[in-house]
Protein backbone atom coordinates (compact mmCIF):
# COMPACT_ATOMS: atom_id res chain seq x y z
CA UNK A 1 0.00 0.00 0.00
CA UNK A 2 1.34 3.43 -0.85
CA UNK A 3 -0.45 4.99 2.11
CA UNK A 4 -1.12 3.58 5.54
CA UNK A 5 -4.82 2.93 6.08
CA UNK A 6 -6.63 4.01 9.21
CA UNK A 7 -6.59 0.30 10.16
CA UNK A 8 -5.96 -3.09 8.59
CA UNK A 9 -8.34 -4.06 5.80
CA UNK A 10 -10.89 -6.78 6.48
CA UNK A 11 -10.42 -9.20 3.60
CA UNK A 12 -12.37 -12.17 2.28
CA UNK A 13 -10.89 -14.32 -0.46
CA UNK A 14 -13.38 -16.05 -2.74
CA UNK A 15 -11.50 -18.56 -4.92
CA UNK A 16 -12.72 -18.74 -8.49
CA UNK A 17 -14.90 -15.62 -8.20
CA UNK A 18 -13.84 -12.32 -9.73
CA UNK A 19 -15.42 -9.24 -8.18
CA UNK A 20 -17.43 -6.81 -10.33
CA UNK A 21 -19.45 -4.68 -7.89
CA UNK A 22 -19.76 -4.03 -4.15
CA UNK A 23 -22.52 -2.15 -2.35
CA UNK A 24 -23.08 -1.50 1.33
CA UNK A 25 -26.53 -2.10 2.80
CA UNK A 26 -28.43 1.14 3.49
CA UNK A 27 -29.85 -0.57 6.59
CA UNK A 28 -27.41 -2.90 8.33
CA UNK A 29 -24.03 -1.44 9.39
CA UNK A 30 -21.16 -3.23 7.69
CA UNK A 31 -23.29 -5.58 5.58
CA UNK A 32 -21.96 -5.73 2.04
CA UNK A 33 -23.25 -7.26 -1.18
CA UNK A 34 -20.78 -8.26 -3.88
CA UNK A 35 -21.56 -9.33 -7.45
CA UNK A 36 -18.99 -11.77 -8.86
CA UNK A 37 -18.33 -13.87 -11.93
CA UNK A 38 -16.29 -16.93 -12.82
CA UNK A 39 -13.52 -16.67 -15.42
CA UNK A 40 -13.43 -12.86 -15.33
CA UNK A 41 -17.04 -12.72 -16.55
CA UNK A 42 -16.17 -14.21 -19.95
CA UNK A 43 -17.75 -17.63 -19.25
CA UNK A 44 -19.21 -19.62 -16.39
CA UNK A 45 -21.61 -18.68 -13.63
CA UNK A 46 -21.93 -15.84 -11.15
CA UNK A 47 -22.35 -15.57 -7.39
CA UNK A 48 -23.96 -12.93 -5.20
CA UNK A 49 -22.12 -12.76 -1.88
CA UNK A 50 -23.61 -11.21 1.28
CA UNK A 51 -20.89 -10.39 3.81
CA UNK A 52 -20.84 -9.21 7.42
CA UNK A 53 -17.87 -7.94 9.43
CA UNK A 54 -16.76 -9.99 12.44
CA UNK A 55 -13.84 -10.00 14.88
CA UNK A 56 -11.50 -11.75 12.47
CA UNK A 57 -12.42 -9.83 9.31
CA UNK A 58 -15.31 -10.65 7.00
CA UNK A 59 -17.64 -13.63 7.14
CA UNK A 60 -19.95 -14.94 4.46
CA UNK A 61 -23.57 -14.57 5.59
CA UNK A 62 -25.15 -16.02 2.45
CA UNK A 63 -24.35 -16.70 -1.19
CA UNK A 64 -26.57 -17.14 -4.22
CA UNK A 65 -25.48 -18.67 -7.52
CA UNK A 66 -26.69 -17.71 -10.98
CA UNK A 67 -25.97 -19.41 -14.28
CA UNK A 68 -24.13 -16.42 -15.78
CA UNK A 69 -21.71 -13.80 -14.49
CA UNK A 70 -23.14 -11.11 -12.18
CA UNK A 71 -21.95 -7.59 -13.03
CA UNK A 72 -23.75 -5.22 -10.64
CA UNK A 73 -25.89 -5.20 -7.48
CA UNK A 74 -28.25 -2.73 -5.80
CA UNK A 75 -30.09 -2.87 -2.47
CA UNK A 76 -33.79 -2.16 -2.06
CA UNK A 77 -34.55 1.18 -0.45
CA UNK A 78 -37.59 -0.15 1.45
CA UNK A 79 -36.71 -3.71 2.50
CA UNK A 80 -33.43 -4.54 4.24
CA UNK A 81 -33.40 -8.11 2.90
CA UNK A 82 -34.03 -7.45 -0.80
CA UNK A 83 -31.57 -6.71 -3.61
CA UNK A 84 -31.29 -6.95 -7.38
CA UNK A 85 -28.38 -8.15 -9.50
CA UNK A 86 -27.84 -8.11 -13.26
CA UNK A 87 -25.99 -10.57 -15.44
CA UNK A 88 -24.38 -11.58 -18.68
CA UNK A 89 -27.48 -13.40 -19.93
CA UNK A 90 -29.46 -10.15 -20.18
CA UNK A 91 -31.52 -10.71 -17.03
CA UNK A 92 -32.04 -9.06 -13.65
CA UNK A 93 -32.55 -11.19 -10.52
CA UNK A 94 -34.45 -10.26 -7.34
CA UNK A 95 -33.06 -11.88 -4.16
CA UNK A 96 -34.14 -12.03 -0.52
CA UNK A 97 -31.31 -12.54 1.98
CA UNK A 98 -33.79 -13.91 4.54
CA UNK A 99 -34.34 -16.90 2.25
CA UNK A 100 -31.67 -19.47 1.45
CA UNK A 101 -32.93 -20.12 -2.07
CA UNK A 102 -33.63 -17.80 -4.92
CA UNK A 103 -34.06 -15.75 -6.93
CA UNK A 104 -37.60 -14.64 -6.09
CA UNK A 105 -38.04 -13.21 -9.57
CA UNK A 106 -36.15 -12.91 -12.85
CA UNK A 107 -36.66 -10.07 -15.32
CA UNK A 108 -35.48 -11.05 -18.80
CA UNK A 109 -35.89 -8.46 -21.54
CA UNK A 110 -32.45 -7.12 -22.41
CA UNK A 111 -30.95 -8.93 -25.39
CA UNK A 112 -27.29 -8.65 -24.27
CA UNK A 113 -25.26 -8.33 -21.07
CA UNK A 114 -26.67 -6.07 -18.36
CA UNK A 115 -23.78 -4.15 -16.80
CA UNK A 116 -25.57 -1.76 -14.46
CA UNK A 117 -28.57 -1.70 -12.13
CA UNK A 118 -29.67 0.93 -9.61
CA UNK A 119 -32.61 1.22 -7.21
CA UNK A 120 -34.13 4.70 -6.83
CA UNK A 121 -33.43 6.40 -3.49
CA UNK A 122 -36.48 8.67 -3.74
CA UNK A 123 -39.07 7.83 -1.12
CA UNK A 124 -42.37 6.75 -2.63
CA UNK A 125 -40.71 5.56 -5.84
CA UNK A 126 -40.11 1.84 -6.24
CA UNK A 127 -38.17 2.09 -9.46
CA UNK A 128 -35.07 0.36 -10.81
CA UNK A 129 -33.02 1.25 -13.90
CA UNK A 130 -30.81 -1.17 -15.83
CA UNK A 131 -28.27 -0.45 -18.54
CA UNK A 132 -27.19 -3.00 -21.13
CA UNK A 133 -24.79 -3.80 -23.94
CA UNK A 134 -27.94 -3.80 -26.13
CA UNK A 135 -27.73 0.05 -25.95
CA UNK A 136 -30.96 0.44 -23.99
CA UNK A 137 -31.91 1.49 -20.48
CA UNK A 138 -34.97 -0.17 -19.00
CA UNK A 139 -37.16 1.09 -16.18
CA UNK A 140 -38.65 -1.45 -13.78
CA UNK A 141 -41.04 -1.61 -10.86
CA UNK A 142 -39.88 -4.78 -9.04
CA UNK A 143 -43.49 -5.65 -8.15
CA UNK A 144 -44.32 -5.79 -11.88
CA UNK A 145 -43.00 -8.65 -13.97
CA UNK A 146 -42.14 -6.62 -17.05
CA UNK A 147 -40.38 -3.32 -17.72
CA UNK A 148 -42.35 -0.09 -17.57
CA UNK A 149 -40.37 1.72 -20.27
CA UNK A 150 -37.32 1.37 -22.55
CA UNK A 151 -35.03 4.34 -23.21
CA UNK A 152 -33.14 4.43 -26.50
CA UNK A 153 -30.56 6.84 -27.85
CA UNK A 154 -27.13 5.62 -26.82
CA UNK A 155 -25.09 4.44 -29.79
CA UNK A 156 -22.92 1.92 -27.92
CA UNK A 157 -22.76 -0.24 -24.80
CA UNK A 158 -24.28 1.32 -21.66
CA UNK A 159 -21.89 0.75 -18.78
CA UNK A 160 -23.45 2.78 -15.96
CA UNK A 161 -26.90 3.94 -14.86
CA UNK A 162 -27.50 5.96 -11.69
CA UNK A 163 -30.57 7.64 -10.20
CA UNK A 164 -30.44 11.24 -9.07
CA UNK A 165 -30.58 11.29 -5.25
CA UNK A 166 -32.31 14.68 -5.53
CA UNK A 167 -34.75 14.78 -8.46
CA UNK A 168 -37.57 12.18 -8.57
CA UNK A 169 -37.73 10.26 -11.83
CA UNK A 170 -34.36 11.51 -13.10
CA UNK A 171 -31.37 9.28 -13.87
CA UNK A 172 -28.04 9.42 -15.69
CA UNK A 173 -26.33 6.93 -17.99
CA UNK A 174 -22.78 6.60 -19.31
CA UNK A 175 -21.81 4.75 -22.46
CA UNK A 176 -19.15 3.56 -24.83
CA UNK A 177 -20.49 6.22 -27.22
CA UNK A 178 -18.50 8.74 -25.10
CA UNK A 179 -21.62 10.52 -23.78
CA UNK A 180 -23.22 11.12 -20.40
CA UNK A 181 -26.99 11.40 -20.72
CA UNK A 182 -29.61 12.71 -18.31
CA UNK A 183 -33.09 11.19 -18.63
CA UNK A 184 -36.54 12.03 -17.29
CA UNK A 185 -38.91 9.14 -16.61
CA UNK A 186 -41.96 11.42 -16.91
CA UNK A 187 -40.90 12.71 -20.32
CA UNK A 188 -39.82 9.18 -21.36
CA UNK A 189 -36.80 10.67 -23.08
CA UNK A 190 -33.40 12.25 -22.83
CA UNK A 191 -33.05 15.73 -21.29
CA UNK A 192 -29.34 16.41 -21.74
CA UNK A 193 -26.60 14.78 -23.85
CA UNK A 194 -23.03 15.60 -22.74
CA UNK A 195 -20.07 14.58 -24.94
CA UNK A 196 -18.07 14.06 -21.77
CA UNK A 197 -14.90 12.29 -23.01
CA UNK A 198 -13.22 11.28 -26.23
CA UNK A 199 -13.19 7.71 -24.95
CA UNK A 200 -15.60 5.11 -23.60
CA UNK A 201 -17.18 6.16 -20.29
CA UNK A 202 -17.36 3.23 -17.87
CA UNK A 203 -18.89 4.93 -14.82
CA UNK A 204 -20.85 7.93 -13.58
CA UNK A 205 -22.17 9.07 -10.22
CA UNK A 206 -24.35 11.85 -8.85
CA UNK A 207 -23.10 14.11 -6.07
CA UNK A 208 -25.04 13.62 -2.83
CA UNK A 209 -24.76 17.34 -2.02
CA UNK A 210 -25.67 18.99 -5.35
CA UNK A 211 -28.47 18.13 -7.73
CA UNK A 212 -26.48 19.64 -10.61
CA UNK A 213 -23.12 17.89 -10.15
CA UNK A 214 -22.10 14.55 -11.66
CA UNK A 215 -18.78 12.83 -12.25
CA UNK A 216 -17.69 10.54 -15.09
CA UNK A 217 -14.79 8.08 -15.25
CA UNK A 218 -13.47 6.88 -18.58
CA UNK A 219 -11.02 4.75 -20.53
CA UNK A 220 -8.89 7.90 -21.04
CA UNK A 221 -7.90 7.57 -17.32
CA UNK A 222 -9.61 10.85 -16.39
CA UNK A 223 -12.40 11.80 -14.02
CA UNK A 224 -14.50 14.81 -15.03
CA UNK A 225 -17.09 16.78 -13.09
CA UNK A 226 -20.15 18.17 -14.85
CA UNK A 227 -22.48 20.97 -13.77
CA UNK A 228 -25.82 20.43 -15.50
CA UNK A 229 -26.43 24.20 -15.63
CA UNK A 230 -23.49 24.58 -18.06
CA UNK A 231 -22.17 21.42 -19.67
CA UNK A 232 -19.87 22.96 -22.29
CA UNK A 233 -16.78 22.36 -20.12
CA UNK A 234 -16.12 20.11 -17.12
CA UNK A 235 -15.97 21.92 -13.77
CA UNK A 236 -13.04 19.72 -12.75
CA UNK A 237 -10.72 17.11 -14.24
CA UNK A 238 -8.81 14.65 -12.04
CA UNK A 239 -5.77 12.90 -13.51
CA UNK A 240 -3.57 10.20 -11.99
CA UNK A 241 -4.89 6.77 -12.97
CA UNK A 242 -2.77 4.98 -15.54
CA UNK A 243 -5.44 2.68 -16.99
CA UNK A 244 -9.20 2.87 -17.52
CA UNK A 245 -11.36 4.01 -14.61
CA UNK A 246 -13.89 1.29 -13.89
CA UNK A 247 -16.04 2.90 -11.19
CA UNK A 248 -16.42 6.25 -9.47
CA UNK A 249 -18.38 7.13 -6.32
CA UNK A 250 -19.06 10.38 -4.48
CA UNK A 251 -18.74 10.29 -0.69
CA UNK A 252 -22.06 10.46 1.19
CA UNK A 253 -20.32 12.34 4.03
CA UNK A 254 -17.86 14.77 2.40
CA UNK A 255 -19.30 17.15 -0.21
CA UNK A 256 -16.16 17.40 -2.38
CA UNK A 257 -14.64 13.93 -1.84
CA UNK A 258 -14.92 11.05 -4.29
CA UNK A 259 -13.23 7.73 -4.94
CA UNK A 260 -12.37 5.83 -8.11
CA UNK A 261 -11.07 2.36 -8.92
CA UNK A 262 -9.28 1.30 -12.02
CA UNK A 263 -7.76 -1.33 -14.24
CA UNK A 264 -4.43 0.00 -12.88
CA UNK A 265 -5.27 -2.07 -9.74
CA UNK A 266 -5.58 1.05 -7.52
CA UNK A 267 -8.30 2.87 -5.62
CA UNK A 268 -7.78 6.63 -5.46
CA UNK A 269 -9.39 9.21 -3.21
CA UNK A 270 -9.82 12.79 -4.39
CA UNK A 271 -10.99 16.18 -3.12
CA UNK A 272 -11.92 18.18 -6.20
CA UNK A 273 -12.12 21.44 -4.23
CA UNK A 274 -8.40 21.36 -3.31
CA UNK A 275 -5.38 22.30 -5.48
CA UNK A 276 -3.70 19.00 -4.56
CA UNK A 277 -6.78 17.01 -5.44
CA UNK A 278 -5.33 13.48 -5.03
CA UNK A 279 -5.72 12.59 -1.35
CA UNK A 280 -4.54 8.98 -1.33
CA UNK A 281 -3.73 6.01 -3.55
CA UNK A 282 -4.52 2.56 -2.16
CA UNK A 283 -2.65 -0.33 -3.79
CA UNK A 284 -3.89 -3.50 -2.14
CA UNK A 285 -5.09 -5.44 -5.19
CA UNK A 286 -3.16 -7.42 -7.79
CA UNK A 287 -5.74 -7.35 -10.58
CA UNK A 288 -8.39 -5.08 -12.14
CA UNK A 289 -10.34 -3.34 -9.37
CA UNK A 290 -13.98 -3.11 -10.43
CA UNK A 291 -16.24 -2.64 -7.39
CA UNK A 292 -16.23 0.30 -4.99
CA UNK A 293 -18.57 1.82 -2.43
CA UNK A 294 -18.66 4.19 0.54
CA UNK A 295 -20.42 3.09 3.72
CA UNK A 296 -23.66 4.95 4.41
CA UNK A 297 -23.19 4.54 8.18
CA UNK A 298 -19.48 5.17 8.75
CA UNK A 299 -17.84 8.35 7.37
CA UNK A 300 -14.48 6.56 7.03
CA UNK A 301 -15.40 3.11 5.70
CA UNK A 302 -14.96 1.94 2.11
CA UNK A 303 -15.38 -1.41 0.35
CA UNK A 304 -13.90 -2.65 -2.90
CA UNK A 305 -13.56 -5.85 -4.90
CA UNK A 306 -11.23 -7.03 -7.61
CA UNK A 307 -10.51 -9.71 -10.17
CA UNK A 308 -7.84 -10.96 -7.73
CA UNK A 309 -10.66 -12.86 -5.92
CA UNK A 310 -10.64 -10.60 -2.83
CA UNK A 311 -13.19 -8.29 -1.25
CA UNK A 312 -11.95 -5.66 1.21
CA UNK A 313 -13.49 -3.28 3.75
CA UNK A 314 -11.13 -0.64 5.12
CA UNK A 315 -10.72 2.90 6.45
CA UNK A 316 -8.45 4.97 4.19
CA UNK A 317 -6.13 7.30 6.11
CA UNK A 318 -7.41 10.34 4.19
CA UNK A 319 -10.94 9.81 5.54
CA UNK A 320 -9.82 9.29 9.14
CA UNK A 321 -7.84 12.57 9.22
CA UNK A 322 -9.95 15.76 9.46
CA UNK A 323 -9.96 17.56 6.12
C-alpha positions as CSV (number, residue, x, y, z in Angstrom):
1,X,0.0,0.0,0.0
2,X,1.3,3.4,-0.9
3,X,-0.5,5.0,2.1
4,X,-1.1,3.6,5.5
5,X,-4.8,2.9,6.1
6,X,-6.6,4.0,9.2
7,X,-6.6,0.3,10.2
8,X,-6.0,-3.1,8.6
9,X,-8.3,-4.1,5.8
10,X,-10.9,-6.8,6.5
11,X,-10.4,-9.2,3.6
12,X,-12.4,-12.2,2.3
13,X,-10.9,-14.3,-0.5
14,X,-13.4,-16.1,-2.7
15,X,-11.5,-18.6,-4.9
16,X,-12.7,-18.7,-8.5
17,X,-14.9,-15.6,-8.2
18,X,-13.8,-12.3,-9.7
19,X,-15.4,-9.2,-8.2
20,X,-17.4,-6.8,-10.3
21,X,-19.4,-4.7,-7.9
22,X,-19.8,-4.0,-4.2
23,X,-22.5,-2.2,-2.4
24,X,-23.1,-1.5,1.3
25,X,-26.5,-2.1,2.8
26,X,-28.4,1.1,3.5
27,X,-29.9,-0.6,6.6
28,X,-27.4,-2.9,8.3
29,X,-24.0,-1.4,9.4
30,X,-21.2,-3.2,7.7
31,X,-23.3,-5.6,5.6
32,X,-22.0,-5.7,2.0
33,X,-23.3,-7.3,-1.2
34,X,-20.8,-8.3,-3.9
35,X,-21.6,-9.3,-7.5
36,X,-19.0,-11.8,-8.9
37,X,-18.3,-13.9,-11.9
38,X,-16.3,-16.9,-12.8
39,X,-13.5,-16.7,-15.4
40,X,-13.4,-12.9,-15.3
41,X,-17.0,-12.7,-16.6
42,X,-16.2,-14.2,-20.0
43,X,-17.7,-17.6,-19.2
44,X,-19.2,-19.6,-16.4
45,X,-21.6,-18.7,-13.6
46,X,-21.9,-15.8,-11.1
47,X,-22.3,-15.6,-7.4
48,X,-24.0,-12.9,-5.2
49,X,-22.1,-12.8,-1.9
50,X,-23.6,-11.2,1.3
51,X,-20.9,-10.4,3.8
52,X,-20.8,-9.2,7.4
53,X,-17.9,-7.9,9.4
54,X,-16.8,-10.0,12.4
55,X,-13.8,-10.0,14.9
56,X,-11.5,-11.8,12.5
57,X,-12.4,-9.8,9.3
58,X,-15.3,-10.7,7.0
59,X,-17.6,-13.6,7.1
60,X,-20.0,-14.9,4.5
61,X,-23.6,-14.6,5.6
62,X,-25.1,-16.0,2.4
63,X,-24.4,-16.7,-1.2
64,X,-26.6,-17.1,-4.2
65,X,-25.5,-18.7,-7.5
66,X,-26.7,-17.7,-11.0
67,X,-26.0,-19.4,-14.3
68,X,-24.1,-16.4,-15.8
69,X,-21.7,-13.8,-14.5
70,X,-23.1,-11.1,-12.2
71,X,-21.9,-7.6,-13.0
72,X,-23.8,-5.2,-10.6
73,X,-25.9,-5.2,-7.5
74,X,-28.2,-2.7,-5.8
75,X,-30.1,-2.9,-2.5
76,X,-33.8,-2.2,-2.1
77,X,-34.5,1.2,-0.5
78,X,-37.6,-0.2,1.4
79,X,-36.7,-3.7,2.5
80,X,-33.4,-4.5,4.2
81,X,-33.4,-8.1,2.9
82,X,-34.0,-7.4,-0.8
83,X,-31.6,-6.7,-3.6
84,X,-31.3,-7.0,-7.4
85,X,-28.4,-8.1,-9.5
86,X,-27.8,-8.1,-13.3
87,X,-26.0,-10.6,-15.4
88,X,-24.4,-11.6,-18.7
89,X,-27.5,-13.4,-19.9
90,X,-29.5,-10.2,-20.2
91,X,-31.5,-10.7,-17.0
92,X,-32.0,-9.1,-13.6
93,X,-32.5,-11.2,-10.5
94,X,-34.5,-10.3,-7.3
95,X,-33.1,-11.9,-4.2
96,X,-34.1,-12.0,-0.5
97,X,-31.3,-12.5,2.0
98,X,-33.8,-13.9,4.5
99,X,-34.3,-16.9,2.2
100,X,-31.7,-19.5,1.4
101,X,-32.9,-20.1,-2.1
102,X,-33.6,-17.8,-4.9
103,X,-34.1,-15.7,-6.9
104,X,-37.6,-14.6,-6.1
105,X,-38.0,-13.2,-9.6
106,X,-36.2,-12.9,-12.8
107,X,-36.7,-10.1,-15.3
108,X,-35.5,-11.1,-18.8
109,X,-35.9,-8.5,-21.5
110,X,-32.4,-7.1,-22.4
111,X,-30.9,-8.9,-25.4
112,X,-27.3,-8.6,-24.3
113,X,-25.3,-8.3,-21.1
114,X,-26.7,-6.1,-18.4
115,X,-23.8,-4.2,-16.8
116,X,-25.6,-1.8,-14.5
117,X,-28.6,-1.7,-12.1
118,X,-29.7,0.9,-9.6
119,X,-32.6,1.2,-7.2
120,X,-34.1,4.7,-6.8
121,X,-33.4,6.4,-3.5
122,X,-36.5,8.7,-3.7
123,X,-39.1,7.8,-1.1
124,X,-42.4,6.7,-2.6
125,X,-40.7,5.6,-5.8
126,X,-40.1,1.8,-6.2
127,X,-38.2,2.1,-9.5
128,X,-35.1,0.4,-10.8
129,X,-33.0,1.2,-13.9
130,X,-30.8,-1.2,-15.8
131,X,-28.3,-0.5,-18.5
132,X,-27.2,-3.0,-21.1
133,X,-24.8,-3.8,-23.9
134,X,-27.9,-3.8,-26.1
135,X,-27.7,0.1,-25.9
136,X,-31.0,0.4,-24.0
137,X,-31.9,1.5,-20.5
138,X,-35.0,-0.2,-19.0
139,X,-37.2,1.1,-16.2
140,X,-38.7,-1.5,-13.8
141,X,-41.0,-1.6,-10.9
142,X,-39.9,-4.8,-9.0
143,X,-43.5,-5.6,-8.2
144,X,-44.3,-5.8,-11.9
145,X,-43.0,-8.7,-14.0
146,X,-42.1,-6.6,-17.0
147,X,-40.4,-3.3,-17.7
148,X,-42.3,-0.1,-17.6
149,X,-40.4,1.7,-20.3
150,X,-37.3,1.4,-22.5
151,X,-35.0,4.3,-23.2
152,X,-33.1,4.4,-26.5
153,X,-30.6,6.8,-27.8
154,X,-27.1,5.6,-26.8
155,X,-25.1,4.4,-29.8
156,X,-22.9,1.9,-27.9
157,X,-22.8,-0.2,-24.8
158,X,-24.3,1.3,-21.7
159,X,-21.9,0.7,-18.8
160,X,-23.4,2.8,-16.0
161,X,-26.9,3.9,-14.9
162,X,-27.5,6.0,-11.7
163,X,-30.6,7.6,-10.2
164,X,-30.4,11.2,-9.1
165,X,-30.6,11.3,-5.3
166,X,-32.3,14.7,-5.5
167,X,-34.8,14.8,-8.5
168,X,-37.6,12.2,-8.6
169,X,-37.7,10.3,-11.8
170,X,-34.4,11.5,-13.1
171,X,-31.4,9.3,-13.9
172,X,-28.0,9.4,-15.7
173,X,-26.3,6.9,-18.0
174,X,-22.8,6.6,-19.3
175,X,-21.8,4.8,-22.5
176,X,-19.2,3.6,-24.8
177,X,-20.5,6.2,-27.2
178,X,-18.5,8.7,-25.1
179,X,-21.6,10.5,-23.8
180,X,-23.2,11.1,-20.4
181,X,-27.0,11.4,-20.7
182,X,-29.6,12.7,-18.3
183,X,-33.1,11.2,-18.6
184,X,-36.5,12.0,-17.3
185,X,-38.9,9.1,-16.6
186,X,-42.0,11.4,-16.9
187,X,-40.9,12.7,-20.3
188,X,-39.8,9.2,-21.4
189,X,-36.8,10.7,-23.1
190,X,-33.4,12.3,-22.8
191,X,-33.1,15.7,-21.3
192,X,-29.3,16.4,-21.7
193,X,-26.6,14.8,-23.8
194,X,-23.0,15.6,-22.7
195,X,-20.1,14.6,-24.9
196,X,-18.1,14.1,-21.8
197,X,-14.9,12.3,-23.0
198,X,-13.2,11.3,-26.2
199,X,-13.2,7.7,-24.9
200,X,-15.6,5.1,-23.6
201,X,-17.2,6.2,-20.3
202,X,-17.4,3.2,-17.9
203,X,-18.9,4.9,-14.8
204,X,-20.8,7.9,-13.6
205,X,-22.2,9.1,-10.2
206,X,-24.3,11.8,-8.9
207,X,-23.1,14.1,-6.1
208,X,-25.0,13.6,-2.8
209,X,-24.8,17.3,-2.0
210,X,-25.7,19.0,-5.4
211,X,-28.5,18.1,-7.7
212,X,-26.5,19.6,-10.6
213,X,-23.1,17.9,-10.1
214,X,-22.1,14.5,-11.7
215,X,-18.8,12.8,-12.3
216,X,-17.7,10.5,-15.1
217,X,-14.8,8.1,-15.2
218,X,-13.5,6.9,-18.6
219,X,-11.0,4.7,-20.5
220,X,-8.9,7.9,-21.0
221,X,-7.9,7.6,-17.3
222,X,-9.6,10.8,-16.4
223,X,-12.4,11.8,-14.0
224,X,-14.5,14.8,-15.0
225,X,-17.1,16.8,-13.1
226,X,-20.1,18.2,-14.9
227,X,-22.5,21.0,-13.8
228,X,-25.8,20.4,-15.5
229,X,-26.4,24.2,-15.6
230,X,-23.5,24.6,-18.1
231,X,-22.2,21.4,-19.7
232,X,-19.9,23.0,-22.3
233,X,-16.8,22.4,-20.1
234,X,-16.1,20.1,-17.1
235,X,-16.0,21.9,-13.8
236,X,-13.0,19.7,-12.7
237,X,-10.7,17.1,-14.2
238,X,-8.8,14.6,-12.0
239,X,-5.8,12.9,-13.5
240,X,-3.6,10.2,-12.0
241,X,-4.9,6.8,-13.0
242,X,-2.8,5.0,-15.5
243,X,-5.4,2.7,-17.0
244,X,-9.2,2.9,-17.5
245,X,-11.4,4.0,-14.6
246,X,-13.9,1.3,-13.9
247,X,-16.0,2.9,-11.2
248,X,-16.4,6.3,-9.5
249,X,-18.4,7.1,-6.3
250,X,-19.1,10.4,-4.5
251,X,-18.7,10.3,-0.7
252,X,-22.1,10.5,1.2
253,X,-20.3,12.3,4.0
254,X,-17.9,14.8,2.4
255,X,-19.3,17.2,-0.2
256,X,-16.2,17.4,-2.4
257,X,-14.6,13.9,-1.8
258,X,-14.9,11.0,-4.3
259,X,-13.2,7.7,-4.9
260,X,-12.4,5.8,-8.1
261,X,-11.1,2.4,-8.9
262,X,-9.3,1.3,-12.0
263,X,-7.8,-1.3,-14.2
264,X,-4.4,0.0,-12.9
265,X,-5.3,-2.1,-9.7
266,X,-5.6,1.1,-7.5
267,X,-8.3,2.9,-5.6
268,X,-7.8,6.6,-5.5
269,X,-9.4,9.2,-3.2
270,X,-9.8,12.8,-4.4
271,X,-11.0,16.2,-3.1
272,X,-11.9,18.2,-6.2
273,X,-12.1,21.4,-4.2
274,X,-8.4,21.4,-3.3
275,X,-5.4,22.3,-5.5
276,X,-3.7,19.0,-4.6
277,X,-6.8,17.0,-5.4
278,X,-5.3,13.5,-5.0
279,X,-5.7,12.6,-1.3
280,X,-4.5,9.0,-1.3
281,X,-3.7,6.0,-3.6
282,X,-4.5,2.6,-2.2
283,X,-2.7,-0.3,-3.8
284,X,-3.9,-3.5,-2.1
285,X,-5.1,-5.4,-5.2
286,X,-3.2,-7.4,-7.8
287,X,-5.7,-7.4,-10.6
288,X,-8.4,-5.1,-12.1
289,X,-10.3,-3.3,-9.4
290,X,-14.0,-3.1,-10.4
291,X,-16.2,-2.6,-7.4
292,X,-16.2,0.3,-5.0
293,X,-18.6,1.8,-2.4
294,X,-18.7,4.2,0.5
295,X,-20.4,3.1,3.7
296,X,-23.7,5.0,4.4
297,X,-23.2,4.5,8.2
298,X,-19.5,5.2,8.8
299,X,-17.8,8.4,7.4
300,X,-14.5,6.6,7.0
301,X,-15.4,3.1,5.7
302,X,-15.0,1.9,2.1
303,X,-15.4,-1.4,0.4
304,X,-13.9,-2.6,-2.9
305,X,-13.6,-5.9,-4.9
306,X,-11.2,-7.0,-7.6
307,X,-10.5,-9.7,-10.2
308,X,-7.8,-11.0,-7.7
309,X,-10.7,-12.9,-5.9
310,X,-10.6,-10.6,-2.8
311,X,-13.2,-8.3,-1.3
312,X,-11.9,-5.7,1.2
313,X,-13.5,-3.3,3.8
314,X,-11.1,-0.6,5.1
315,X,-10.7,2.9,6.4
316,X,-8.4,5.0,4.2
317,X,-6.1,7.3,6.1
318,X,-7.4,10.3,4.2
319,X,-10.9,9.8,5.5
320,X,-9.8,9.3,9.1
321,X,-7.8,12.6,9.2
322,X,-9.9,15.8,9.5
323,X,-10.0,17.6,6.1
